[in-house]
Amino acid sequence: MSKEIEEILEECLHRLKEGEDIEDCLSHYPERAEELRPLLYTAIRIGKAFSRIQPHPHFRARLKYRLLSLPQRKTLPLWKTRWAFALLSILILFILGGGTVWASAGSLPDHPLYPVKLATERVQLAFSPSPSAKAMLQAKLIDKRIEEIQRMMGREMPMMPKYVEKTEERLMGHLQKIHTLAPHLKKEEKVKLRGFLMTKMAQHQKIMAEMMSVPLPAPPKSEIRPTPPRIRDWWKEYEKTIEILKE
Amino acid sequence: MKSVPEEEWIRRAKQGDREAWGYLYELYIEKVYRYVASRVEPMEAEDITEQVFLKAFQSLPSFKFKGIPFSSWLFALARNLVIDWARKREIKQRYITREIAPPQFNPEEMAEERMLIEEIMKALDKLTPDQQEVIRLRFSAGLSLEETAKILGKNIGAIKSLQHTALKNLRRILNV
């Protein structure tokens, strides 16, 4: 069976990297030589151009000095870190009590209990037993973040833009975590997660349309003007996540 | 020193060994800078490269050897920081002049090099985002197919295909 052109191209690029000559490389595939030759010349030209981009020697030396001057951070063995985190989490939950955790569930970023809500989510993520469970939980957290943005935007006295922005950053964070986890998911797990996200996406699309159509309230005196959420940014990331799960 | 595998250097760096950190820094600084500089404006390239290494230094203790190569982890950090930069500034990526500073080159050579780089950057702009990213990761950062696939969350076949299409398009644009 003849090799695919992509395969041969990659092999030739590897040979060139090892120092082989273009013509030597093409001699292994004379029937594809005409097609491959210009691609290899293009690759060499690109490689040559990129190789000329160099960090300035002063910058290089300064950054190295800075890095090596940073205080050392030694790590505990992984099992110790996990146990320490688990014990600390249990302790915090015990001290705060279930009622506090429950009360924090509906809090918004400006509320004193909001850090408890985030801590509870981190504990849930830490105890999720598999990449699939973690990815699904991240997907559910997207829903929570969108709900928070919707509530913040809908308030009569809009919240400080920094809270909305921070929530959007967290939302992006959940999506990016799913990207990182995607290569570790089985095919059926990807299908399930994709299905969940697509269902949610339809709901979120509606919410988003509402948010975009409602004019922002006028800023109160000496209040920072609220900014509309950067919907386009995370919506693109949202679509990309669904695309990644397709593969 | 060369016989020590990269994994051992990483393990030592995780424990706070400065020699190991210095080794990893020297191994990746050019690649990371080249990748960042190929995506952002020159004035920002140093700042972002610095952030990549500072963040890597801080996050290394949490790096786990679980099928993701260190290079993919490091370049995923770089990629995210570049994406954040672009998002925060809402700047479309433009390519003006890039740092091509090796002092051993004479001005004529430098002007020629600059033109060569600009030509490639403009050509890259005409590719799809995925094709651009594959070309940058493979040819500016020098990453393998596997490492590129891990960063972009795609399979190796998809990367090979993107690479082929990208080179075909670049060939046409550059008239090679």
Interface residues (C-beta under 8 A of the other chain):
Chain A: I5 E6 E7 L9 E10 P38 L39 Y41 T42 A43 R45 I46 G47 K48 A49 F50 S51 R52 I53 Q54 P55 H56 P57 F59 R60 L63 K64 R66 L67 L68 L70 Q72 R73 K74 T75 L78 Q176 H179 T180 A182 P183 H184 R230 D233 I244 E247
Chain B: K14 Q15 G16 R18 W21 G22 Y25 E26 I29 E30 Y33 R34 A37 S38 E46 T49 E50 F53 L54 F57 Q58 P61 S62 K64 G67 A76 N80 R87 R98 E99 I100 A101 P102 P103 E113 L116 I117 E119 I120 I135 F139 S140 L145 K150 G153 K154 N155 G157 A158 K160 S161 Q163 H164 L167 K168 L170 R171 L174 V176
